[in-house]
Amino acid sequence: MMEQVLVAPGWEEIPLLLFLLALLLVFFLIIRQNGRDYHEIEAWLAEEGLDQ
């Protein structure tokens, strides 16, 4: 049984791997956008003088 798990992925696992890759891409894009939004808010607060 363990030998079957360690063999190269078959056709059954390809949709799962594609889903996981898409999920990782979405998480990456969300985290990157949150960072950009944070810097934009910081700049806006500094411009308005509210960054006490």
N, C-alpha and C positions, 0 to 999 in steps of 0.2 A: 504494500500500500504506500509506503513512504517513497518508494522509487517513482511512483506515478506523480507524486507532488513535486519532486525535484526535476522532472523532465521539463523540457521547453513547453511553454503554454500552448494549449490546444485551441481549437476554434471556440470552445465554450468560454474561455477566459478572456478572449480579445475584447468583447463588449465591456466587461468589467474593468479591464485595464484602460480602455478609452474613456470610460466614465470617470475613473480615478484621475486620469490626466486632465480631463476637463475641469474636474472639481479643484485640483491644484491650481490650474490657471485662473479660475474664478477667485479663489482665495488670494492669490498673488495680486490680481488686479484690484481687489477690494482693499487690501492692505496698502498698496501703492497709492490708491486714490485717497484713502484716509490720511496718509502722510502729506499729500499735496494739500488737502483741505485744511489740515492743521497748520501748515505753514502760511496758507492764505489767511486764515483767521488771525494768526499771530501778527502778520503784516498789517492787517486791517486794524487790530487793536493798537499797535504801535503808531499807526497813522492817526488814529483818533485820540491818542493819548490816554487810553484806558488800560494800559498794561501795568498798572500799579502793582 
